[in-house]
Amino acid sequence: MTEEKNVVSINGEEYNFLEDFDDKQRYIVEQCRDLQAKRQQAQFQVDQLTGALDFFTKALIESVSDGSKEETAVGAMN
C-alpha cells in the first residue's frame, strides 16, 4: 500500500488508514473506495453509450433527411 493510499481525509482531517482505524473502519473505507471506482467505471460506460447513441441518432436523422430529398426528386420527375 502506498503512503498516499494510507491517508484518508474526512471533513478536512487526515487519518492514517492503518494506524488510526479499526477493522470495521478500514472495511468501510475499502467499500467506499470500491464504490468510487465502480462509479467512475459506470460514468465511463455512460459516456461511451451517450456517444454511440448520439452517433446513431444523427445517422437516423440524416437517413430520413436523405430519403425525403430522394422522394421529392422522384416525385418531381413524374
Beta strands, then each sheet from edge to edge (+ up, - down):
strand 1: 7-10
strand 2: 13-16
sheet 1: 1+ 2-
end
